[in-house]
Amino acid sequence: MSVTPSFLLMLLGCCLVTAIPRMLPFLVMRNMKISAPILKWLSYIPICIFSALVIESFMSNGAQGFQIHWLELIAVIATFIISLITRSLLWTVILGVVIMALLRLFF
């Protein structure tokens, strides 16, 4: 693959389009004071996003209607139990991936 000037311009444009929406809110909000109720409300956003991603991994609503993907649900439940037992993000991720790999291997 050769690197052409048009490719470099496209790469630079992609970097800017990715970086600007991520940095702009921090630059705008760095000198503003946020009230305590709004900060409390904002603290729930990571939990909501993570929950939506996890739930979306084992539930879907496609052409055949609402479906539950049982292998993924079993892996999510097992990984949740592992996280409660180990309290370690590293072991939770490693064992969750291993559980999902074994479930896909055998089923």
KEFITI-852692 format. One record per residue: residue number from 1; x, y, z of N, C-alpha, C, O in turn. Coordinates in nm, 3 decimals. Atoms other than C-alpha are relative to their C-alpha. Example, Ala and Ser with C-alpha at 12.3 -4.5 7.8 and 13.67 -1.06 7.14 Angstrom:
! KEFITI-852692
R num     npx     npy     npz    capx    capy    capz     cpx     cpy     cpz     opx     opy     opz
R   1   0.089  -0.119   0.000   1.230  -0.450   0.780   0.090   0.120   0.000   0.194   0.118   0.066
R   2  -0.082  -0.119  -0.006   1.367  -0.106   0.714  -0.077   0.109   0.073  -0.026   0.220   0.090
***
This chain:
! KEFITI-852692
R num     npx     npy     npz    capx    capy    capz     cpx     cpy     cpz     opx     opy     opz
R   1   0.084  -0.118   0.000   0.000   0.000   0.000   0.089   0.124   0.000   0.179   0.137   0.082
R   2  -0.078  -0.124   0.005   0.141   0.336  -0.095  -0.075   0.111   0.074  -0.198   0.115   0.077
R   3   0.057  -0.111  -0.074   0.087   0.646   0.111   0.002   0.122  -0.092   0.108   0.174  -0.128
R   4   0.012  -0.114   0.089  -0.042   0.927  -0.107  -0.040   0.123   0.080  -0.089   0.111   0.192
R   5   0.044  -0.121  -0.071  -0.106   1.289  -0.013  -0.150   0.002   0.028  -0.193   0.052   0.132
R   6   0.145   0.002  -0.024  -0.481   1.236  -0.051  -0.034  -0.093   0.117  -0.126  -0.065   0.194
R   7   0.022   0.089  -0.113  -0.463   0.942   0.192   0.036   0.069   0.131  -0.037   0.057   0.229
R   8  -0.042  -0.072  -0.120  -0.273   1.153   0.446  -0.101   0.108   0.038  -0.129   0.127   0.156
R   9   0.104  -0.101  -0.029  -0.531   1.433   0.413  -0.126  -0.066   0.057  -0.186  -0.014   0.151
R  10   0.117   0.071  -0.050  -0.812   1.182   0.463   0.024  -0.047   0.143  -0.065  -0.037   0.228
R  11  -0.034   0.046  -0.134  -0.634   1.037   0.768  -0.002   0.116   0.100  -0.054   0.101   0.211
R  12   0.004  -0.118  -0.086  -0.585   1.385   0.915  -0.143   0.046   0.025  -0.179   0.083   0.137
R  13   0.141  -0.036  -0.015  -0.951   1.466   0.850  -0.074  -0.093   0.093  -0.154  -0.049   0.175
R  14   0.063   0.098  -0.090  -1.062   1.145   1.022   0.043   0.023   0.144  -0.037   0.011   0.237
R  15  -0.048  -0.029  -0.136  -0.842   1.230   1.322  -0.071   0.121   0.059  -0.111   0.120   0.175
R  16   0.068  -0.121  -0.049  -0.995   1.576   1.348  -0.147  -0.026   0.030  -0.198   0.019   0.133
R  17   0.143   0.028  -0.020  -1.352   1.450   1.310  -0.021  -0.086   0.124  -0.124  -0.075   0.190
R  18   0.010   0.082  -0.121  -1.286   1.198   1.587   0.038   0.078   0.125  -0.027   0.064   0.228
R  19  -0.052  -0.068  -0.119  -1.094   1.426   1.822  -0.084   0.120   0.042  -0.103   0.142   0.162
R  20   0.072  -0.123  -0.035  -1.300   1.746   1.804  -0.123  -0.026   0.086  -0.139   0.040   0.188
R  21   0.117   0.022  -0.088  -1.629   1.604   1.942   0.036  -0.053   0.138  -0.042  -0.038   0.232
R  22  -0.041   0.050  -0.131  -1.436   1.440   2.225   0.063   0.109   0.086   0.046   0.110   0.208
R  23  -0.070  -0.104  -0.077  -1.230   1.744   2.325  -0.084   0.126   0.020  -0.068   0.193   0.122
R  24   0.075  -0.124  -0.007  -1.476   2.026   2.260  -0.083   0.015   0.128  -0.080   0.123   0.188
R  25   0.076  -0.017  -0.126  -1.708   1.955   2.558   0.090   0.031   0.120   0.052   0.111   0.206
R  26  -0.091  -0.029  -0.111  -1.410   1.954   2.795   0.052   0.143  -0.007   0.064   0.210   0.096
R  27  -0.049  -0.137   0.014  -1.280   2.279   2.655  -0.108   0.102   0.034  -0.078   0.205   0.094
R  28   0.110  -0.093  -0.027  -1.621   2.445   2.679  -0.035  -0.001   0.149  -0.062   0.105   0.206
R  29   0.048   0.013  -0.138  -1.704   2.315   3.028   0.107   0.019   0.107   0.074   0.019   0.226
R  30  -0.105  -0.003  -0.102  -1.365   2.353   3.201  -0.010   0.118   0.095   0.034   0.108   0.209
R  31   0.011  -0.118  -0.087  -1.442   2.700   3.340  -0.140   0.019   0.057  -0.165   0.118   0.125
R  32   0.138  -0.013  -0.048  -1.809   2.641   3.417  -0.019  -0.081   0.128   0.041  -0.186   0.146
R  33   0.036   0.071  -0.122  -1.947   2.539   3.755  -0.130  -0.075  -0.025  -0.225  -0.021  -0.082
R  34   0.118   0.084   0.017  -2.197   2.254   3.755  -0.061  -0.022   0.137   0.010  -0.050   0.234
R  35   0.067   0.015  -0.130  -2.457   2.229   4.029   0.004  -0.146   0.047   0.022  -0.238  -0.033
R  36  -0.007   0.133  -0.061  -2.463   1.932   4.266  -0.106  -0.096  -0.055  -0.072  -0.212  -0.081
R  37   0.097   0.095   0.056  -2.794   1.783   4.136   0.038  -0.047  -0.141   0.015  -0.164  -0.176
R  38  -0.039   0.041   0.136  -2.662   1.784   3.779   0.120  -0.094   0.006   0.126  -0.191  -0.069
R  39  -0.113   0.091  -0.017  -2.334   1.625   3.890  -0.046  -0.138   0.045   0.006  -0.239  -0.001
R  40   0.053   0.129  -0.046  -2.530   1.355   4.073  -0.067  -0.073  -0.115  -0.049  -0.194  -0.132
R  41   0.067   0.060   0.115  -2.742   1.294   3.762   0.102  -0.051  -0.101   0.086  -0.160  -0.156
R  42  -0.103   0.040   0.094  -2.432   1.279   3.542   0.078  -0.122   0.047   0.131  -0.197  -0.034
R  43  -0.073   0.115  -0.052  -2.275   1.021   3.772  -0.066  -0.133  -0.036  -0.001  -0.237  -0.032
R  44   0.071   0.122   0.037  -2.541   0.767   3.662   0.019  -0.037  -0.147  -0.014  -0.149  -0.186
R  45  -0.011   0.026   0.144  -2.459   0.793   3.292   0.090  -0.119  -0.031   0.050  -0.202  -0.112
R  46  -0.081   0.118   0.033  -2.168   0.541   3.287  -0.070  -0.132   0.032  -0.058  -0.228  -0.044
R  47   0.072   0.122  -0.036  -2.383   0.283   3.466  -0.108  -0.030  -0.103  -0.126  -0.145  -0.143
R  48   0.106   0.020   0.098  -2.668   0.336   3.220   0.056  -0.047  -0.134  -0.001  -0.136  -0.198
R  49  -0.060   0.039   0.127  -2.442   0.309   2.917   0.050  -0.143   0.007   0.028  -0.222  -0.085
R  50  -0.050   0.137  -0.016  -2.273  -0.005   3.049  -0.115  -0.099   0.003  -0.108  -0.205  -0.060
R  51   0.116   0.089  -0.006  -2.610  -0.162   3.131  -0.063  -0.018  -0.138  -0.100  -0.130  -0.175
R  52   0.057   0.010   0.135  -2.743  -0.083   2.784   0.085  -0.088  -0.090   0.032  -0.167  -0.168
R  53  -0.087   0.083   0.082  -2.439  -0.240   2.621  -0.009  -0.147   0.038  -0.012  -0.234  -0.049
R  54   0.008   0.139  -0.045  -2.461  -0.555   2.832  -0.134  -0.061  -0.039  -0.138  -0.172  -0.092
R  55   0.133   0.052   0.033  -2.836  -0.597   2.784  -0.016  -0.018  -0.149  -0.077  -0.115  -0.195
R  56   0.009   0.011   0.146  -2.806  -0.533   2.411   0.077  -0.120  -0.052   0.047  -0.169  -0.161
R  57  -0.078   0.114   0.047  -2.553  -0.817   2.388  -0.078  -0.131   0.006  -0.047  -0.223  -0.070
R  58   0.074   0.127  -0.006  -2.806  -1.085   2.486  -0.149   0.015  -0.032  -0.222  -0.084  -0.026
R  59   0.138  -0.020   0.043  -3.139  -0.933   2.377  -0.001   0.073  -0.133   0.081   0.162  -0.158
R  60   0.012  -0.071   0.127  -3.246  -0.827   2.031  -0.146   0.000  -0.044  -0.225  -0.084  -0.002
R  61   0.133  -0.011   0.056  -3.556  -0.722   1.847   0.016   0.010  -0.151   0.031   0.119  -0.206
R  62  -0.024   0.004   0.143  -3.518  -0.830   1.487  -0.126  -0.029  -0.078  -0.238  -0.006  -0.031
R  63   0.113   0.031   0.089  -3.737  -0.940   1.201  -0.087  -0.111   0.057  -0.206  -0.119   0.027
R  64   0.076   0.111  -0.058  -3.840  -1.248   1.398  -0.060   0.037   0.136  -0.113  -0.050   0.205
R  65   0.054  -0.046  -0.127  -3.946  -1.041   1.698   0.105   0.001   0.109   0.225  -0.010   0.081
R  66  -0.089  -0.008  -0.115  -3.797  -1.018   2.045   0.067  -0.134   0.023   0.001  -0.238   0.025
R  67  -0.074   0.124  -0.022  -3.523  -1.274   2.107   0.098   0.018   0.116   0.152   0.126   0.139
R  68  -0.103   0.004  -0.104  -3.302  -1.369   2.398   0.106  -0.098  -0.049   0.074  -0.211  -0.086
R  69  -0.112   0.085   0.039  -2.959  -1.508   2.309   0.050  -0.069   0.127   0.120  -0.008   0.208
R  70  -0.020   0.069  -0.125  -2.924  -1.773   2.576   0.146  -0.021   0.035   0.183  -0.012   0.153
R  71  -0.142   0.018  -0.031  -2.551  -1.840   2.543   0.060   0.127   0.059   0.134   0.122   0.157
R  72  -0.051  -0.127  -0.049  -2.472  -1.473   2.590  -0.055   0.032   0.139   0.017   0.085   0.224
R  73   0.060  -0.024  -0.132  -2.714  -1.449   2.884   0.068  -0.085   0.107   0.093  -0.036   0.217
R  74  -0.070   0.087  -0.095  -2.547  -1.747   3.054   0.139   0.057   0.030   0.182   0.059   0.145
R  75  -0.133  -0.057  -0.019  -2.205  -1.586   2.999  -0.007   0.128   0.084   0.080   0.151   0.168
R  76   0.014  -0.124  -0.078  -2.328  -1.251   3.139  -0.027  -0.033   0.146   0.033   0.029   0.235
R  77   0.030   0.037  -0.138  -2.471  -1.415   3.450   0.123  -0.058   0.069   0.153  -0.023   0.183
R  78  -0.121   0.060  -0.057  -2.157  -1.623   3.507   0.106   0.106   0.026   0.173   0.104   0.129
R  79  -0.100  -0.106  -0.016  -1.935  -1.319   3.455  -0.038   0.092   0.116   0.049   0.137   0.190
R  80   0.046  -0.082  -0.112  -2.146  -1.117   3.698   0.032  -0.067   0.134   0.077  -0.002   0.228
R  81  -0.029   0.074  -0.123  -2.109  -1.388   3.962   0.151   0.001   0.028   0.194   0.018   0.142
R  82  -0.145  -0.005  -0.016  -1.733  -1.400   3.900   0.044   0.138   0.051   0.133   0.148   0.136
R  83  -0.038  -0.134  -0.045  -1.713  -1.023   3.943  -0.034   0.022   0.146   0.039   0.091   0.217
R  84   0.036  -0.012  -0.141  -1.893  -1.046   4.276   0.096  -0.078   0.090   0.128  -0.035   0.201
R  85  -0.090   0.084  -0.081  -1.661  -1.322   4.397   0.141   0.058   0.002   0.201   0.072   0.109
R  86  -0.141  -0.041   0.006  -1.325  -1.190   4.275   0.022   0.148   0.028   0.127   0.185   0.080
R  87  -0.014  -0.146  -0.013  -1.386  -0.812   4.285   0.122   0.051  -0.077   0.184   0.151  -0.039
R  88  -0.115  -0.037   0.080  -1.116  -0.794   4.018  -0.045   0.015  -0.145  -0.100  -0.078  -0.204
R  89   0.037  -0.022   0.138  -1.173  -0.639   3.677   0.078  -0.092  -0.093   0.022  -0.143  -0.191
R  90  -0.083   0.085   0.085  -0.885  -0.837   3.527  -0.055  -0.142  -0.006  -0.074  -0.196  -0.115
R  91   0.052   0.137  -0.002  -1.018  -1.176   3.638  -0.141  -0.008  -0.056  -0.177  -0.107  -0.120
R  92   0.135  -0.002   0.055  -1.373  -1.081   3.549   0.004  -0.003  -0.152  -0.068  -0.081  -0.215
R  93  -0.008  -0.006   0.146  -1.278  -0.994   3.192   0.058  -0.130  -0.056   0.003  -0.186  -0.151
R  94  -0.063   0.122   0.052  -1.047  -1.292   3.143  -0.094  -0.120   0.009  -0.112  -0.192  -0.088
R  95   0.089   0.115  -0.016  -1.290  -1.547   3.284  -0.129   0.016  -0.079  -0.185  -0.083  -0.126
R  96   0.118  -0.022   0.085  -1.585  -1.387   3.104   0.026  -0.037  -0.144  -0.059  -0.099  -0.208
R  97  -0.036   0.036   0.138  -1.408  -1.424   2.770   0.017  -0.151  -0.012  -0.027  -0.211  -0.111
R  98  -0.018   0.146   0.002  -1.309  -1.782   2.854  -0.134  -0.071   0.005  -0.155  -0.168  -0.068
R  99   0.133   0.063  -0.009  -1.666  -1.870   2.953  -0.074   0.012  -0.133  -0.132  -0.086  -0.180
R 100   0.068  -0.016   0.127  -1.807  -1.723   2.632   0.063  -0.086  -0.108  -0.008  -0.143  -0.191
R 101  -0.069   0.084   0.099  -1.541  -1.904   2.424  -0.039  -0.147   0.019  -0.064  -0.218  -0.078
R 102   0.038   0.140  -0.025  -1.622  -2.236   2.593  -0.145  -0.027  -0.037  -0.175  -0.132  -0.093
R 103   0.140   0.019   0.038  -1.995  -2.189   2.548  -0.016  -0.008  -0.152  -0.090  -0.092  -0.202
R 104   0.008   0.006   0.146  -1.948  -2.116   2.178   0.066  -0.124  -0.056   0.024  -0.175  -0.160
R 105  -0.067   0.120   0.046  -1.711  -2.411   2.143  -0.091  -0.123   0.014  -0.097  -0.207  -0.076
R 106   0.080   0.119  -0.025  -1.953  -2.662   2.294  -0.145   0.011  -0.047  -0.211  -0.092  -0.063
R 107   0.139  -0.012   0.042  -2.288  -2.519   2.182  -0.004   0.073  -0.131  -0.112   0.095  -0.186
***
